[in-house]
Amino acid sequence: MVGVGGVAVAPGMQGQGLARLVVTAALDHARTVGPQQALLFRRPPLVPLYRRLGWHPLDTDVRVEQPEDRLVTMPLRTMVTPLRDDAR
């Protein structure tokens, strides 16, 4: 699993396909390092954008291990996309 985060496009530049370019390049690179899937956490208003880019929301909560062995349930929508044809 590889994570994608921190993708931002300035308001005046939105709608020009820049997010698609950046995310596509990141996923192309991720495919060369071996993970089967990519994961990201998004606020609900951005879910449609990432759906258009091929991401799928998970229907379950995701818990992330934090320092000092704490488990935190992520408050943002978790989305995944396969990096290989045989990924599950």
C-alpha positions in Angstrom: 0.0 0.0 0.0 1.2 3.5 -0.8 -0.3 6.7 0.4 -1.2 9.8 -1.6 -1.6 13.1 0.3 -1.2 16.8 0.1 -2.6 17.3 -3.4 -3.7 20.9 -3.7 -4.6 23.2 -6.6 -4.9 26.9 -6.2 -8.5 28.1 -6.6 -7.7 30.1 -9.7 -6.0 27.1 -11.3 -8.8 24.6 -10.6 -10.6 23.0 -13.5 -7.5 22.7 -15.7 -6.7 19.1 -15.1 -3.7 19.8 -12.8 -4.9 17.4 -10.0 -5.3 14.7 -12.6 -1.7 15.3 -13.9 -0.2 15.2 -10.4 -2.1 12.2 -9.2 -1.5 10.3 -12.4 2.2 10.9 -12.2 2.3 9.9 -8.5 0.5 6.6 -9.3 2.7 5.9 -12.3 5.7 6.2 -10.0 4.0 4.1 -7.3 3.5 1.3 -9.8 7.3 1.1 -10.2 8.0 0.5 -6.5 5.7 -2.5 -6.0 2.6 -1.9 -3.9 -0.7 -3.3 -5.2 -2.9 -0.4 -4.1 -2.8 3.3 -3.2 -4.8 4.9 -0.4 -5.8 8.4 0.5 -7.9 10.3 3.0 -10.3 13.0 1.6 -12.9 15.4 2.9 -16.4 14.5 1.5 -16.5 17.4 -1.0 -13.4 15.9 -2.8 -14.8 12.4 -3.2 -16.4 13.1 -6.6 -13.1 14.4 -8.0 -11.2 11.3 -6.8 -14.0 9.0 -8.2 -13.4 10.6 -11.6 -9.7 9.8 -11.2 -10.5 6.1 -10.6 -10.5 6.0 -6.8 -13.1 4.0 -4.8 -14.4 4.9 -1.3 -14.1 2.2 1.4 -17.3 1.5 3.2 -15.6 0.7 6.5 -13.6 2.9 9.0 -9.8 2.8 8.7 -7.7 2.7 11.8 -4.1 4.0 11.6 -1.3 3.2 14.0 0.1 6.2 15.6 3.2 6.8 17.9 3.1 5.1 21.3 1.0 2.2 19.8 -2.2 4.3 19.6 -4.8 3.4 17.0 -6.8 6.3 15.5 -9.9 6.0 13.4 -9.5 8.3 10.4 -12.1 11.0 10.4 -11.8 11.6 6.6 -13.2 9.4 3.8 -10.8 6.6 2.9 -10.4 5.9 -0.8 -8.3 3.3 -2.6 -7.3 2.6 -6.2 -5.5 -0.5 -7.6 -2.0 -0.1 -9.0 -2.0 -3.5 -10.7 -4.6 -5.4 -12.7 -4.6 -8.3 -10.2 -4.9 -6.1 -7.1 -7.8 -6.9 -4.7 
